[in-house]
Amino acid sequence: MDVGTLRWFFFWCAIFNFFILGGFFLGFIFAGDMIYSFHRKWFTLDRDAFNTVMYFFMGIYKILILVFNFVPWLALLIAG
């Protein structure tokens, strides 16, 4: 596999994952009450703890996108 193919692979992986993150964020903003009521059946969390956990996971997901998709793409772009 050549550098150009890897560069495009990491680029589209980053774009795809940022769209997933954006969809999760929009779902949480516009359907947060429904998501909370769905998860409340399994877990005993109050609404503030649920919001904290969701924002924590969105932050972790964003960091993972940056580390495993964006940084390799940027490194291949610079090295290429």
Buried (B, 14 or more C-beta within 10 A) or exposed (E): EEEEEBBEBBBEBBBEBBEEBEEBBEEBEEEBEEBBEEEEEEEEBEEEEBBEEBEEEBEEBBEEBBEEBBEBBBEBEEEE
